Amino acid sequence: MKKYLGLVLISLLLCTNVYASKESIKKDGFIIPTNKWKDKIEIEEKFEVKNPKDKIIIIYNHGSSVNDVKSKDCFWIRELRNWTQLAGQKINDKEIMVYIHCQGQLEGDLGAKLGKIGMWMKKWEGPYPGTSKMDRRVEGNLEVVKKFVNLGVPKKQIFISGHSCGGWATLRFTAKYMSEVGGGISLLPACFWNLSKKYKVKKVGYEKAMEKFHKKYPGMAQWRQDQIDIIIKGNAPILIFTHPLDHYEGLTSDWMDNVPNFQRIVISENKKINGKSCNTAGSDWQEPLNEGHIINKADCFMHYYPLIKEYIASRMK
């Protein structure tokens, strides 16, 4: 009997990992709803969906501190704690499952050639040679979507989401493969450095800021614009959250207003949502929000969960 219990325990440990609040996660897996969500996150790595027709799958993509090269980390606990509040909830009797997708190991052809900061230190003229990390992230998401479909999950019940570079990957994926999923939820999409702050968009205006960006880094600037053109052409009906205080793309996102099918939500002008101050860390959420790019990781962002659920419900009809 003891031997049997030991085997069961080993099996559970192999399938499920519990991560303390300060740890990073470098795995793919399902976020398991838990009462300890403020202190730790439980991840189920076993790729299994019971009663797939009764499930809604949100594939969540992480951000990155680098652009086209490999990164050491994928997810941090505090960016996932909010998602634990959606995992397990139901929309029209269908249960939400949140699947985190780690792609830190990917690298683009140019990144492999120039190195970690090469694109920013050298005046790369463009165009992009070969396949970028972002392109590989898009195709990697498609592979995961197909796996869920093969398990029996209806396409319209699968949603792509992500923050920062993961939010940009959401824009790129839905522009190309919207027919493969129900929709997309992009959170503070950005993957081209801190443009809004670096080029003082608030002070000099968008046009002058982008003119300087194009002059200093012509390859990067054109590569970004090429991707925006792809996203606009895709015109996918997705939900997008941006914030004016996001120093990455906060004040460079107005082009989204010209995409007819986009549902863009501009979060408040300050570090509050619906009048509530935003806190991001600590088991009791005591650390004040210090910058707009991570407002989706704050407790106040849960104000938008009814809207997110409404969007998901509308796409499953």
C-alpha positions as CSV (number, residue, x, y, z in Angstrom):
1,M,0.0,0.0,0.0
2,K,2.8,2.4,0.9
3,K,4.5,1.6,-2.4
4,Y,1.3,2.4,-4.3
5,L,0.9,5.7,-2.5
6,G,4.5,6.6,-3.3
7,L,3.9,6.0,-7.0
8,V,0.8,8.1,-6.9
9,L,2.7,11.0,-5.2
10,I,5.6,10.8,-7.8
11,S,3.0,10.8,-10.6
12,L,1.4,14.0,-9.2
13,L,4.7,15.7,-8.9
14,L,5.6,14.9,-12.4
15,C,2.4,16.4,-13.8
16,T,1.9,19.4,-11.5
17,N,4.3,22.1,-10.3
18,V,3.5,24.7,-7.6
19,Y,5.5,27.9,-7.9
20,A,6.1,30.4,-5.0
21,S,5.4,34.1,-5.5
22,K,8.9,35.1,-6.4
23,E,9.6,32.3,-8.9
24,S,9.5,32.4,-12.7
25,I,7.8,29.7,-14.7
26,K,9.5,28.3,-17.8
27,K,6.9,25.7,-18.7
28,D,3.8,25.2,-20.8
29,G,0.7,24.2,-18.9
30,F,-2.7,25.0,-17.4
31,I,-3.1,27.4,-14.6
32,I,-5.0,25.6,-11.8
33,P,-7.5,27.6,-9.8
34,T,-6.4,27.7,-6.2
35,N,-7.3,29.5,-3.0
36,K,-3.6,30.3,-2.6
37,W,-3.5,32.3,-5.8
38,K,-2.1,35.4,-4.1
39,D,1.0,33.5,-2.8
40,K,1.7,30.8,-5.4
41,I,0.6,29.4,-8.8
42,E,-0.1,25.8,-9.6
43,I,0.6,24.6,-13.1
44,E,-0.6,21.4,-14.6
45,E,1.8,20.4,-17.4
46,K,-0.2,17.4,-18.6
47,F,-1.8,18.3,-21.9
48,E,-5.3,17.0,-21.3
49,V,-8.8,18.5,-21.6
50,K,-11.7,16.5,-20.2
51,N,-15.1,17.2,-21.9
52,P,-13.4,19.5,-24.5
53,K,-16.7,20.7,-26.0
54,D,-17.5,22.2,-22.6
55,K,-14.2,24.1,-22.3
56,I,-13.0,27.6,-23.3
57,I,-9.2,27.7,-23.8
58,I,-7.2,30.9,-23.4
59,I,-3.7,30.5,-24.7
60,Y,-1.6,33.1,-22.8
61,N,1.7,34.4,-24.3
62,H,4.4,36.1,-22.2
63,G,6.3,39.3,-22.8
64,S,10.0,39.6,-23.3
65,S,12.9,41.8,-22.2
66,V,14.6,41.1,-25.6
67,N,13.3,41.3,-29.1
68,D,14.6,38.7,-31.6
69,V,16.9,36.5,-29.4
70,K,16.4,33.8,-26.8
71,S,15.3,34.9,-23.3
72,K,16.0,33.2,-20.0
73,D,12.5,33.6,-18.6
74,C,8.9,33.2,-19.7
75,F,6.4,34.0,-17.0
76,W,6.6,35.7,-13.6
77,I,4.1,34.8,-10.9
78,R,2.5,38.2,-10.5
79,E,1.5,38.4,-14.2
80,L,-0.4,35.1,-13.8
81,R,-2.2,35.7,-10.6
82,N,-5.0,37.7,-12.3
83,W,-5.5,34.9,-14.8
84,T,-6.1,32.5,-11.9
85,Q,-9.3,34.5,-11.3
86,L,-10.5,33.7,-14.8
87,A,-9.5,30.0,-14.8
88,G,-12.4,27.9,-13.6
89,Q,-15.1,30.5,-14.3
90,K,-17.8,29.7,-16.7
91,I,-19.4,31.4,-19.7
92,N,-22.6,29.9,-20.9
93,D,-21.9,26.8,-18.9
94,K,-18.5,26.4,-20.5
95,E,-15.4,26.4,-18.2
96,I,-12.5,28.6,-18.9
97,M,-9.0,27.0,-18.9
98,V,-5.9,29.2,-19.1
99,Y,-2.9,27.6,-20.9
100,I,0.4,29.4,-20.6
101,H,2.7,29.1,-23.6
102,C,6.5,29.5,-23.0
103,Q,8.4,30.6,-26.1
104,G,11.6,32.0,-24.6
105,Q,13.7,29.4,-26.3
106,L,12.9,30.8,-29.8
107,E,15.2,33.1,-31.7
108,G,15.0,35.0,-35.0
109,D,17.5,34.7,-37.9
110,L,18.6,38.4,-37.4
111,G,18.8,38.1,-33.7
112,A,21.0,35.0,-34.0
113,K,23.3,37.0,-36.3
114,L,23.5,40.4,-34.5
115,G,23.2,39.2,-30.9
116,K,21.1,40.5,-28.0
117,I,21.5,44.2,-28.5
118,G,22.8,44.3,-32.0
119,M,19.6,45.7,-33.6
120,W,19.8,48.6,-31.3
121,M,23.5,49.2,-31.3
122,K,24.1,48.9,-35.1
123,K,22.3,50.9,-37.8
124,W,20.7,47.9,-39.4
125,E,19.0,49.1,-42.6
126,G,16.6,46.2,-43.2
127,P,14.6,44.5,-44.6
128,Y,14.4,41.6,-42.2
129,P,16.3,38.6,-43.5
130,G,14.7,35.2,-43.1
131,T,12.3,34.4,-40.2
132,S,11.9,36.5,-37.1
133,K,11.3,35.3,-33.6
134,M,7.8,36.9,-33.8
135,D,7.0,34.9,-36.9
136,R,8.1,31.7,-35.0
137,R,5.9,32.7,-32.0
138,V,2.9,33.0,-34.3
139,E,3.5,29.6,-35.9
140,G,4.2,28.1,-32.5
141,N,0.8,29.3,-31.3
142,L,-0.9,27.8,-34.3
143,E,0.7,24.4,-33.4
144,V,-0.8,24.7,-29.9
145,V,-4.2,25.7,-31.3
146,K,-4.2,22.6,-33.6
147,K,-3.4,20.4,-30.6
148,F,-6.4,21.7,-28.7
149,V,-8.6,21.2,-31.8
150,N,-7.3,17.6,-32.1
151,L,-8.4,17.1,-28.5
152,G,-11.9,18.1,-29.5
153,V,-12.0,21.8,-28.4
154,P,-14.1,23.7,-31.0
155,K,-12.1,26.4,-32.7
156,K,-14.5,29.2,-31.7
157,Q,-13.8,28.3,-28.0
158,I,-10.1,28.9,-28.3
159,F,-8.7,32.4,-27.7
160,I,-5.2,33.8,-28.1
161,S,-4.0,36.3,-25.6
162,G,-0.8,37.8,-24.2
163,H,1.0,40.8,-22.7
164,S,3.6,43.1,-24.2
165,C,5.5,41.0,-26.9
166,G,2.8,38.4,-26.2
167,G,0.2,41.0,-26.9
168,W,2.0,41.8,-30.2
169,A,2.1,38.1,-31.0
170,T,-1.7,38.1,-30.4
171,L,-2.1,40.9,-33.0
172,R,0.1,39.1,-35.5
173,F,-1.5,35.7,-35.0
174,T,-5.1,36.9,-35.3
175,A,-4.2,38.9,-38.4
176,K,-3.1,35.7,-40.1
177,Y,-5.0,32.9,-38.5
178,M,-8.3,34.4,-37.2
179,S,-10.2,31.6,-38.8
180,E,-8.4,29.1,-36.6
181,V,-9.6,30.6,-33.3
182,G,-12.6,32.3,-31.7
183,G,-10.8,35.6,-31.0
184,G,-7.9,37.4,-29.4
185,I,-7.3,39.5,-26.3
186,S,-4.2,41.7,-26.5
187,L,-2.8,43.3,-23.3
188,L,-0.5,46.3,-23.7
189,P,0.9,45.1,-27.0
190,A,4.5,46.1,-27.6
191,C,7.7,44.6,-28.9
192,F,9.9,47.4,-30.1
193,W,11.6,49.0,-27.1
194,N,10.3,51.9,-25.0
195,L,9.3,54.0,-28.0
196,S,6.8,56.2,-26.1
197,K,9.3,57.3,-23.5
198,K,12.5,57.2,-25.4
199,Y,11.3,59.4,-28.2
200,K,9.2,61.7,-25.9
201,V,6.0,61.2,-27.8
202,K,4.0,63.1,-25.3
203,K,6.2,66.2,-25.7
204,V,7.0,66.3,-29.4
205,G,4.1,64.4,-30.9
206,Y,3.9,61.1,-32.7
207,E,5.1,62.2,-36.1
208,K,8.3,63.9,-34.9
209,A,9.0,61.0,-32.5
210,M,8.6,58.4,-35.3
211,E,10.7,60.5,-37.7
212,K,13.6,60.4,-35.2
213,F,13.1,56.6,-34.6
214,H,13.2,55.9,-38.4
215,K,16.3,58.0,-38.8
216,K,18.2,56.4,-35.9
217,Y,17.1,52.8,-36.4
218,P,15.7,52.5,-40.0
219,G,15.7,48.7,-40.0
220,M,13.8,48.4,-36.8
221,A,11.4,51.2,-37.6
222,Q,10.5,49.8,-41.0
223,W,10.2,46.2,-39.6
224,R,7.7,47.5,-37.0
225,Q,5.7,49.4,-39.7
226,D,5.7,46.3,-41.9
227,Q,4.2,44.3,-39.0
228,I,1.6,47.0,-38.4
229,D,0.6,46.9,-42.0
230,I,0.1,43.1,-41.8
231,I,-2.0,43.6,-38.6
232,I,-4.2,46.3,-40.2
233,K,-4.7,44.2,-43.3
234,G,-5.8,41.3,-41.2
235,N,-8.5,43.5,-39.5
236,A,-9.3,40.8,-37.0
237,P,-12.1,41.3,-34.5
238,I,-10.1,41.3,-31.3
239,L,-10.1,43.0,-27.9
240,I,-7.1,45.2,-27.1
241,F,-6.1,47.1,-24.0
242,T,-3.6,50.0,-24.1
243,H,-2.5,52.6,-21.6
244,P,-1.2,56.1,-22.2
245,L,1.4,55.6,-19.4
246,D,2.8,52.6,-21.1
247,H,6.4,53.7,-21.9
248,Y,6.7,51.2,-24.7
249,E,3.8,51.7,-27.1
250,G,1.4,53.7,-24.9
251,L,1.3,56.8,-27.0
252,T,2.1,55.1,-30.3
253,S,-1.0,52.9,-30.5
254,D,-3.6,55.3,-32.1
255,W,-3.2,53.6,-35.5
256,M,-5.4,50.9,-33.9
257,D,-8.3,53.2,-34.0
258,N,-8.3,53.0,-37.8
259,V,-8.7,49.2,-37.8
260,P,-12.5,48.7,-38.1
261,N,-12.8,45.4,-36.3
262,F,-10.5,46.3,-33.4
263,Q,-12.2,46.8,-30.0
264,R,-9.6,49.0,-28.3
265,I,-9.9,49.9,-24.7
266,V,-7.8,52.8,-23.6
267,I,-7.2,52.4,-19.9
268,S,-7.4,55.5,-17.7
269,E,-4.9,58.4,-17.9
270,N,-3.5,57.6,-14.5
271,K,-2.6,54.6,-12.4
272,K,-6.2,53.9,-11.4
273,I,-9.0,52.0,-13.0
274,N,-12.6,53.0,-12.2
275,G,-11.2,55.2,-9.4
276,K,-9.4,52.4,-7.7
277,S,-5.7,52.6,-7.1
278,C,-3.7,49.7,-8.6
279,N,-1.4,47.4,-6.6
280,T,0.7,44.6,-8.2
281,A,2.6,42.5,-5.7
282,G,2.7,41.0,-2.2
283,S,0.4,38.3,-1.0
284,D,-2.1,41.1,0.0
285,W,-1.5,43.3,-3.0
286,Q,0.3,46.1,-1.2
287,E,2.9,47.2,-3.7
288,P,1.6,50.2,-5.7
289,L,1.7,50.1,-9.5
290,N,4.9,51.9,-10.6
291,E,4.4,52.0,-14.4
292,G,1.7,51.7,-16.9
293,H,3.1,48.8,-19.0
294,I,2.1,46.3,-16.3
295,I,-1.3,47.6,-15.3
296,N,-2.9,44.4,-16.5
297,K,-1.0,42.6,-13.8
298,A,-2.5,44.8,-11.1
299,D,-5.6,44.0,-9.0
300,C,-7.5,46.9,-10.4
301,F,-7.4,45.4,-13.9
302,M,-9.9,42.7,-12.8
303,H,-12.5,45.5,-13.3
304,Y,-12.3,44.5,-17.0
305,Y,-13.0,40.8,-16.5
306,P,-16.8,41.2,-17.1
307,L,-15.9,42.9,-20.4
308,I,-13.4,40.2,-21.3
309,K,-16.0,37.5,-20.6
310,E,-18.6,39.4,-22.6
311,Y,-16.2,39.5,-25.6
312,I,-15.5,35.8,-25.3
313,A,-19.3,35.0,-25.2
314,S,-19.9,37.2,-28.3
315,R,-17.3,35.3,-30.3
316,M,-18.7,31.9,-29.5
317,K,-22.1,32.6,-31.0
